[in-house]
Amino acid sequence: MGAGRKAAVFAHAQDMDGVASAAIMSRYLESQGKEVEVDFINYGTIQKDVERMKELADTDIYVLDFHFDDLDTFKDLDEVLERGNKVAYWGDHHPLSPELKTAHEQYAAITDLFSPSDRCAAEIAKDRYAPTDPISQKLAQYAHDQDFYDKEIDTANKMSDLISSNYDKQKLVSMMKQGETWNDELEESWQKYDNKRQEGYRNMDEKAKVFTYGDLKCAVSLKEPYLSGSDAGHHLLEKYNTDMIAVMSPSGVMSFRRADDCEVDLGEIAQMFNGGGHAYAAGAKLDHKVKTDEDYTRALETIDGRLTEYFG
């Protein structure tokens, strides 16, 4: 895009692929002399995240490992563009309807929207912008290991835990773009998180509830704020052997996950809670916080009611 313009990277907030994509793109843009701002975007908080885009002016925006799953969201993007901003690049590897794919292509100068794909978003960005850069290659390898559930790289496993635990993602990107993927500070933070994680699982089990809809079972529970949605979801699926799970946090943010042999479209279910995402994983938000036992009972009733409506 134009010389001298600022750049802003918006990447998916919840996983290694998003953070690695942000580091790869930041590294590339800075190598081109760009001033780069890094931010994150999530399906459960998309409206608030897009509001931050509206604060930018005369900036080239790079969106990574994320897509809009509702055509109405593009109306907000019109407001972003009215301030002299441009969507320079949009890269994602998750399923898109033809209508949504066309909308993304109309708004972005360059798109890499591949679905299905055997590459994650970090690999796609690396292949386009930094195919021979050793640091970008390593980060893309880490992202692939996590996004495709290979889980063979121990450092990548631990880093994913930190990302999910709300560790400072800006700090991680600053390290990763320089080629640093682990150090003593990260190890200490990971050890503390792992200890708290086990405590968090016990607290979840005390509140867990399993609902049945015909042949389908769904486990629901409330997680501690420090416990990641992915860890909480994995625990519920394994512990209760259900087809799908719904996890809520005290803030009201929700995440949905499903078992490997479950074909329920969680993206559709999340839309019933003003959220969205993918068929296999999605996010949303309740219209109230979950701070008390009464809040939790209300949330369970809401979730059960809407799932009963969905499954008939």
TORKOL-4160 file (C-alpha; in steps of 0.2 Angstrom, whole numbers, padded with zeros to 4 digits, m for minus):
312
<pt num="1" X="0000" Y="0000" Z="0000"/>
<pt num="2" X="0005" Y="0018" Z="0001"/>
<pt num="3" X="0023" Y="0023" Z="0006"/>
<pt num="4" X="0023" Y="0030" Z="0024"/>
<pt num="5" X="0006" Y="0024" Z="0029"/>
<pt num="6" X="0005" Y="0015" Z="0046"/>
<pt num="7" X="0000" Y="m0003" Z="0047"/>
<pt num="8" X="m0011" Y="m0012" Z="0059"/>
<pt num="9" X="m0012" Y="m0031" Z="0062"/>
<pt num="10" X="m0028" Y="m0039" Z="0068"/>
<pt num="11" X="m0026" Y="m0057" Z="0072"/>
<pt num="12" X="m0036" Y="m0070" Z="0080"/>
<pt num="13" X="m0034" Y="m0069" Z="0099"/>
<pt num="14" X="m0036" Y="m0087" Z="0105"/>
<pt num="15" X="m0023" Y="m0098" Z="0098"/>
<pt num="16" X="m0005" Y="m0100" Z="0092"/>
<pt num="17" X="m0010" Y="m0098" Z="0074"/>
<pt num="18" X="m0016" Y="m0080" Z="0077"/>
<pt num="19" X="m0002" Y="m0075" Z="0088"/>
<pt num="20" X="0011" Y="m0083" Z="0076"/>
<pt num="21" X="0002" Y="m0075" Z="0061"/>
<pt num="22" X="0004" Y="m0058" Z="0070"/>
<pt num="23" X="0022" Y="m0060" Z="0073"/>
<pt num="24" X="0026" Y="m0066" Z="0055"/>
<pt num="25" X="0016" Y="m0051" Z="0048"/>
<pt num="26" X="0024" Y="m0039" Z="0060"/>
<pt num="27" X="0041" Y="m0045" Z="0056"/>
<pt num="28" X="0039" Y="m0043" Z="0038"/>
<pt num="29" X="0031" Y="m0026" Z="0038"/>
<pt num="30" X="0044" Y="m0019" Z="0050"/>
<pt num="31" X="0057" Y="m0026" Z="0038"/>
<pt num="32" X="0049" Y="m0015" Z="0025"/>
<pt num="33" X="0051" Y="0001" Z="0036"/>
<pt num="34" X="0033" Y="0001" Z="0042"/>
<pt num="35" X="0027" Y="0007" Z="0059"/>
<pt num="36" X="0016" Y="m0008" Z="0065"/>
<pt num="37" X="0002" Y="m0009" Z="0078"/>
<pt num="38" X="m0003" Y="m0026" Z="0084"/>
<pt num="39" X="m0021" Y="m0030" Z="0090"/>
<pt num="40" X="m0032" Y="m0045" Z="0092"/>
<pt num="41" X="m0049" Y="m0050" Z="0087"/>
<pt num="42" X="m0061" Y="m0063" Z="0093"/>
<pt num="43" X="m0078" Y="m0070" Z="0088"/>
<pt num="44" X="m0085" Y="m0068" Z="0105"/>
<pt num="45" X="m0080" Y="m0049" Z="0106"/>
<pt num="46" X="m0080" Y="m0045" Z="0088"/>
<pt num="47" X="m0091" Y="m0029" Z="0089"/>
<pt num="48" X="m0080" Y="m0021" Z="0103"/>
<pt num="49" X="m0064" Y="m0027" Z="0092"/>
<pt num="50" X="m0071" Y="m0018" Z="0077"/>
<pt num="51" X="m0074" Y="m0002" Z="0087"/>
<pt num="52" X="m0055" Y="m0001" Z="0089"/>
<pt num="53" X="m0053" Y="m0003" Z="0071"/>
<pt num="54" X="m0064" Y="0013" Z="0069"/>
<pt num="55" X="m0051" Y="0023" Z="0079"/>
<pt num="56" X="m0038" Y="0020" Z="0066"/>
<pt num="57" X="m0034" Y="0033" Z="0052"/>
<pt num="58" X="m0024" Y="0032" Z="0036"/>
<pt num="59" X="m0019" Y="0014" Z="0041"/>
<pt num="60" X="m0016" Y="m0002" Z="0031"/>
<pt num="61" X="m0025" Y="m0016" Z="0040"/>
<pt num="62" X="m0020" Y="m0034" Z="0039"/>
<pt num="63" X="m0032" Y="m0047" Z="0046"/>
<pt num="64" X="m0025" Y="m0064" Z="0050"/>
<pt num="65" X="m0033" Y="m0081" Z="0055"/>
<pt num="66" X="m0050" Y="m0073" Z="0056"/>
<pt num="67" X="m0065" Y="m0069" Z="0046"/>
<pt num="68" X="m0082" Y="m0060" Z="0048"/>
<pt num="69" X="m0096" Y="m0073" Z="0049"/>
<pt num="70" X="m0110" Y="m0061" Z="0047"/>
<pt num="71" X="m0113" Y="m0049" Z="0032"/>
<pt num="72" X="m0119" Y="m0036" Z="0043"/>
<pt num="73" X="m0102" Y="m0034" Z="0051"/>
<pt num="74" X="m0096" Y="m0027" Z="0035"/>
<pt num="75" X="m0107" Y="m0011" Z="0038"/>
<pt num="76" X="m0095" Y="m0008" Z="0052"/>
<pt num="77" X="m0080" Y="m0010" Z="0041"/>
<pt num="78" X="m0087" Y="0003" Z="0030"/>
<pt num="79" X="m0085" Y="0016" Z="0044"/>
<pt num="80" X="m0067" Y="0010" Z="0046"/>
<pt num="81" X="m0063" Y="0013" Z="0028"/>
<pt num="82" X="m0071" Y="0031" Z="0029"/>
<pt num="83" X="m0057" Y="0036" Z="0040"/>
<pt num="84" X="m0044" Y="0033" Z="0026"/>
<pt num="85" X="m0040" Y="0016" Z="0031"/>
<pt num="86" X="m0038" Y="0001" Z="0019"/>
<pt num="87" X="m0039" Y="m0018" Z="0021"/>
<pt num="88" X="m0022" Y="m0022" Z="0014"/>
<pt num="89" X="m0023" Y="m0041" Z="0017"/>
<pt num="90" X="m0035" Y="m0054" Z="0023"/>
<pt num="91" X="m0029" Y="m0071" Z="0027"/>
<pt num="92" X="m0039" Y="m0086" Z="0034"/>
<pt num="93" X="m0040" Y="m0105" Z="0032"/>
<pt num="94" X="m0057" Y="m0108" Z="0039"/>
<pt num="95" X="m0073" Y="m0113" Z="0029"/>
<pt num="96" X="m0083" Y="m0098" Z="0021"/>
<pt num="97" X="m0099" Y="m0097" Z="0012"/>
<pt num="98" X="m0098" Y="m0091" Z="m0006"/>
<pt num="99" X="m0107" Y="m0075" Z="m0001"/>
<pt num="100" X="m0095" Y="m0072" Z="0013"/>
<pt num="101" X="m0079" Y="m0076" Z="0003"/>
<pt num="102" X="m0085" Y="m0063" Z="m0010"/>
<pt num="103" X="m0088" Y="m0050" Z="0003"/>
<pt num="104" X="m0071" Y="m0052" Z="0010"/>
<pt num="105" X="m0063" Y="m0051" Z="m0007"/>
<pt num="106" X="m0072" Y="m0035" Z="m0011"/>
<pt num="107" X="m0066" Y="m0026" Z="0005"/>
<pt num="108" X="m0047" Y="m0032" Z="0004"/>
<pt num="109" X="m0034" Y="m0028" Z="m0008"/>
<pt num="110" X="m0026" Y="m0045" Z="m0006"/>
<pt num="111" X="m0035" Y="m0061" Z="0000"/>
<pt num="112" X="m0029" Y="m0078" Z="0004"/>
<pt num="113" X="m0045" Y="m0087" Z="0009"/>
<pt num="114" X="m0042" Y="m0105" Z="0008"/>
<pt num="115" X="m0055" Y="m0118" Z="0014"/>
<pt num="116" X="m0052" Y="m0132" Z="0017"/>
<pt num="117" X="m0033" Y="m0130" Z="0018"/>
<pt num="118" X="m0019" Y="m0141" Z="0024"/>
<pt num="119" X="m0010" Y="m0125" Z="0029"/>
<pt num="120" X="m0014" Y="m0114" Z="0044"/>
<pt num="121" X="m0015" Y="m0095" Z="0043"/>
<pt num="122" X="0003" Y="m0092" Z="0049"/>
<pt num="123" X="0009" Y="m0104" Z="0035"/>
<pt num="124" X="m0002" Y="m0095" Z="0022"/>
<pt num="125" X="0005" Y="m0078" Z="0028"/>
<pt num="126" X="0023" Y="m0085" Z="0028"/>
<pt num="127" X="0022" Y="m0092" Z="0011"/>
<pt num="128" X="0016" Y="m0075" Z="0004"/>
<pt num="129" X="0027" Y="m0063" Z="0013"/>
<pt num="130" X="0042" Y="m0072" Z="0020"/>
<pt num="131" X="0044" Y="m0089" Z="0012"/>
<pt num="132" X="0063" Y="m0090" Z="0015"/>
<pt num="133" X="0064" Y="m0082" Z="0032"/>
<pt num="134" X="0070" Y="m0094" Z="0045"/>
<pt num="135" X="0061" Y="m0086" Z="0060"/>
<pt num="136" X="0045" Y="m0085" Z="0050"/>
<pt num="137" X="0047" Y="m0103" Z="0045"/>
<pt num="138" X="0049" Y="m0109" Z="0063"/>
<pt num="139" X="0034" Y="m0099" Z="0069"/>
<pt num="140" X="0023" Y="m0106" Z="0055"/>
<pt num="141" X="0029" Y="m0123" Z="0060"/>
<pt num="142" X="0024" Y="m0120" Z="0078"/>
<pt num="143" X="0007" Y="m0114" Z="0072"/>
<pt num="144" X="0004" Y="m0129" Z="0061"/>
<pt num="145" X="0008" Y="m0141" Z="0075"/>
<pt num="146" X="m0005" Y="m0133" Z="0086"/>
<pt num="147" X="m0019" Y="m0129" Z="0074"/>
<pt num="148" X="m0019" Y="m0146" Z="0066"/>
<pt num="149" X="m0017" Y="m0155" Z="0084"/>
<pt num="150" X="m0001" Y="m0163" Z="0080"/>
<pt num="151" X="0005" Y="m0157" Z="0097"/>
<pt num="152" X="0023" Y="m0164" Z="0094"/>
<pt num="153" X="0033" Y="m0148" Z="0098"/>
<pt num="154" X="0034" Y="m0146" Z="0117"/>
<pt num="155" X="0038" Y="m0127" Z="0117"/>
<pt num="156" X="0023" Y="m0124" Z="0105"/>
<pt num="157" X="0012" Y="m0134" Z="0117"/>
<pt num="158" X="0017" Y="m0123" Z="0132"/>
<pt num="159" X="0016" Y="m0107" Z="0122"/>
<pt num="160" X="m0002" Y="m0112" Z="0117"/>
<pt num="161" X="m0006" Y="m0114" Z="0136"/>
<pt num="162" X="0001" Y="m0096" Z="0139"/>
<pt num="163" X="m0009" Y="m0089" Z="0125"/>
<pt num="164" X="m0025" Y="m0097" Z="0131"/>
<pt num="165" X="m0021" Y="m0091" Z="0149"/>
<pt num="166" X="m0022" Y="m0073" Z="0144"/>
<pt num="167" X="m0003" Y="m0070" Z="0145"/>
<pt num="168" X="0001" Y="m0054" Z="0137"/>
<pt num="169" X="0000" Y="m0058" Z="0118"/>
<pt num="170" X="0008" Y="m0041" Z="0113"/>
<pt num="171" X="0023" Y="m0046" Z="0123"/>
<pt num="172" X="0024" Y="m0064" Z="0115"/>
<pt num="173" X="0023" Y="m0056" Z="0097"/>
<pt num="174" X="0037" Y="m0044" Z="0102"/>
<pt num="175" X="0048" Y="m0059" Z="0107"/>
<pt num="176" X="0042" Y="m0071" Z="0093"/>
<pt num="177" X="0045" Y="m0059" Z="0079"/>
<pt num="178" X="0063" Y="m0058" Z="0085"/>
<pt num="179" X="0065" Y="m0077" Z="0085"/>
<pt num="180" X="0063" Y="m0079" Z="0104"/>
<pt num="181" X="0051" Y="m0093" Z="0108"/>
<pt num="182" X="0055" Y="m0098" Z="0125"/>
<pt num="183" X="0064" Y="m0091" Z="0141"/>
<pt num="184" X="0065" Y="m0093" Z="0160"/>
<pt num="185" X="0051" Y="m0080" Z="0162"/>
<pt num="186" X="0039" Y="m0090" Z="0151"/>
<pt num="187" X="0044" Y="m0106" Z="0159"/>
<pt num="188" X="0040" Y="m0099" Z="0176"/>
<pt num="189" X="0023" Y="m0092" Z="0170"/>
<pt num="190" X="0019" Y="m0109" Z="0162"/>
<pt num="191" X="0022" Y="m0118" Z="0178"/>
<pt num="192" X="0011" Y="m0107" Z="0188"/>
<pt num="193" X="m0003" Y="m0108" Z="0175"/>
<pt num="194" X="m0002" Y="m0127" Z="0175"/>
<pt num="195" X="m0003" Y="m0128" Z="0194"/>
<pt num="196" X="m0019" Y="m0117" Z="0194"/>
<pt num="197" X="m0026" Y="m0126" Z="0179"/>
<pt num="198" X="m0028" Y="m0142" Z="0189"/>
<pt num="199" X="m0037" Y="m0132" Z="0203"/>
<pt num="200" X="m0048" Y="m0125" Z="0189"/>
<pt num="201" X="m0053" Y="m0142" Z="0183"/>
<pt num="202" X="m0059" Y="m0147" Z="0200"/>
<pt num="203" X="m0069" Y="m0131" Z="0202"/>
<pt num="204" X="m0077" Y="m0135" Z="0185"/>
<pt num="205" X="m0082" Y="m0152" Z="0190"/>
<pt num="206" X="m0091" Y="m0146" Z="0205"/>
<pt num="207" X="m0102" Y="m0136" Z="0194"/>
<pt num="208" X="m0103" Y="m0147" Z="0178"/>
<pt num="209" X="m0120" Y="m0151" Z="0171"/>
<pt num="210" X="m0124" Y="m0163" Z="0157"/>
<pt num="211" X="m0139" Y="m0160" Z="0146"/>
<pt num="212" X="m0147" Y="m0173" Z="0134"/>
<pt num="213" X="m0155" Y="m0169" Z="0117"/>
<pt num="214" X="m0161" Y="m0185" Z="0109"/>
<pt num="215" X="m0145" Y="m0195" Z="0106"/>
<pt num="216" X="m0134" Y="m0180" Z="0109"/>
<pt num="217" X="m0126" Y="m0175" Z="0126"/>
<pt num="218" X="m0119" Y="m0158" Z="0130"/>
<pt num="219" X="m0108" Y="m0154" Z="0146"/>
<pt num="220" X="m0109" Y="m0136" Z="0152"/>
<pt num="221" X="m0099" Y="m0128" Z="0166"/>
<pt num="222" X="m0092" Y="m0112" Z="0172"/>
<pt num="223" X="m0073" Y="m0109" Z="0171"/>
<pt num="224" X="m0061" Y="m0099" Z="0182"/>
<pt num="225" X="m0055" Y="m0083" Z="0173"/>
<pt num="226" X="m0038" Y="m0089" Z="0172"/>
<pt num="227" X="m0042" Y="m0106" Z="0164"/>
<pt num="228" X="m0042" Y="m0105" Z="0145"/>
<pt num="229" X="m0057" Y="m0109" Z="0135"/>
<pt num="230" X="m0048" Y="m0123" Z="0125"/>
<pt num="231" X="m0042" Y="m0131" Z="0141"/>
<pt num="232" X="m0059" Y="m0131" Z="0149"/>
<pt num="233" X="m0067" Y="m0138" Z="0134"/>
<pt num="234" X="m0055" Y="m0152" Z="0132"/>
<pt num="235" X="m0057" Y="m0156" Z="0150"/>
<pt num="236" X="m0076" Y="m0157" Z="0149"/>
<pt num="237" X="m0076" Y="m0167" Z="0133"/>
<pt num="238" X="m0064" Y="m0180" Z="0140"/>
<pt num="239" X="m0071" Y="m0181" Z="0158"/>
<pt num="240" X="m0089" Y="m0182" Z="0153"/>
<pt num="241" X="m0087" Y="m0191" Z="0136"/>
<pt num="242" X="m0101" Y="m0179" Z="0128"/>
<pt num="243" X="m0104" Y="m0175" Z="0110"/>
<pt num="244" X="m0101" Y="m0156" Z="0113"/>
<pt num="245" X="m0098" Y="m0144" Z="0127"/>
<pt num="246" X="m0102" Y="m0126" Z="0132"/>
<pt num="247" X="m0090" Y="m0117" Z="0144"/>
<pt num="248" X="m0094" Y="m0100" Z="0151"/>
<pt num="249" X="m0083" Y="m0088" Z="0160"/>
<pt num="250" X="m0088" Y="m0075" Z="0174"/>
<pt num="251" X="m0088" Y="m0061" Z="0161"/>
<pt num="252" X="m0102" Y="m0071" Z="0151"/>
<pt num="253" X="m0090" Y="m0075" Z="0137"/>
<pt num="254" X="m0094" Y="m0093" Z="0130"/>
<pt num="255" X="m0085" Y="m0106" Z="0120"/>
<pt num="256" X="m0091" Y="m0121" Z="0111"/>
<pt num="257" X="m0082" Y="m0137" Z="0107"/>
<pt num="258" X="m0087" Y="m0154" Z="0100"/>
<pt num="259" X="m0080" Y="m0171" Z="0100"/>
<pt num="260" X="m0071" Y="m0178" Z="0084"/>
<pt num="261" X="m0086" Y="m0189" Z="0079"/>
<pt num="262" X="m0099" Y="m0175" Z="0082"/>
<pt num="263" X="m0106" Y="m0166" Z="0066"/>
<pt num="264" X="m0116" Y="m0152" Z="0075"/>
<pt num="265" X="m0112" Y="m0135" Z="0067"/>
<pt num="266" X="m0106" Y="m0125" Z="0083"/>
<pt num="267" X="m0105" Y="m0109" Z="0072"/>
<pt num="268" X="m0124" Y="m0110" Z="0070"/>
<pt num="269" X="m0127" Y="m0113" Z="0089"/>
<pt num="270" X="m0115" Y="m0099" Z="0093"/>
<pt num="271" X="m0126" Y="m0087" Z="0083"/>
<pt num="272" X="m0141" Y="m0090" Z="0094"/>
<pt num="273" X="m0130" Y="m0082" Z="0108"/>
<pt num="274" X="m0125" Y="m0067" Z="0097"/>
<pt num="275" X="m0108" Y="m0076" Z="0093"/>
<pt num="276" X="m0101" Y="m0086" Z="0079"/>
<pt num="277" X="m0086" Y="m0096" Z="0073"/>
<pt num="278" X="m0083" Y="m0113" Z="0065"/>
<pt num="279" X="m0092" Y="m0129" Z="0064"/>
<pt num="280" X="m0080" Y="m0137" Z="0076"/>
<pt num="281" X="m0077" Y="m0123" Z="0088"/>
<pt num="282" X="m0086" Y="m0106" Z="0091"/>
<pt num="283" X="m0088" Y="m0092" Z="0103"/>
<pt num="284" X="m0102" Y="m0081" Z="0110"/>
<pt num="285" X="m0107" Y="m0070" Z="0125"/>
<pt num="286" X="m0122" Y="m0071" Z="0137"/>
<pt num="287" X="m0132" Y="m0055" Z="0140"/>
<pt num="288" X="m0126" Y="m0055" Z="0158"/>
<pt num="289" X="m0111" Y="m0059" Z="0169"/>
<pt num="290" X="m0110" Y="m0075" Z="0179"/>
<pt num="291" X="m0104" Y="m0070" Z="0196"/>
<pt num="292" X="m0116" Y="m0078" Z="0208"/>
<pt num="293" X="m0125" Y="m0095" Z="0210"/>
<pt num="294" X="m0141" Y="m0087" Z="0204"/>
<pt num="295" X="m0132" Y="m0080" Z="0188"/>
<pt num="296" X="m0126" Y="m0098" Z="0185"/>
<pt num="297" X="m0143" Y="m0105" Z="0186"/>
<pt num="298" X="m0150" Y="m0092" Z="0175"/>
<pt num="299" X="m0136" Y="m0096" Z="0162"/>
<pt num="300" X="m0139" Y="m0114" Z="0163"/>
<pt num="301" X="m0158" Y="m0111" Z="0159"/>
<pt num="302" X="m0154" Y="m0100" Z="0145"/>
<pt num="303" X="m0141" Y="m0112" Z="0137"/>
<pt num="304" X="m0153" Y="m0127" Z="0139"/>
<pt num="305" X="m0168" Y="m0117" Z="0132"/>
<pt num="306" X="m0159" Y="m0112" Z="0117"/>
<pt num="307" X="m0151" Y="m0129" Z="0114"/>
<pt num="308" X="m0168" Y="m0137" Z="0116"/>
<pt num="309" X="m0175" Y="m0125" Z="0103"/>
<pt num="310" X="m0160" Y="m0129" Z="0091"/>
<pt num="311" X="m0161" Y="m0148" Z="0093"/>
<pt num="312" X="m0180" Y="m0148" Z="0093"/>
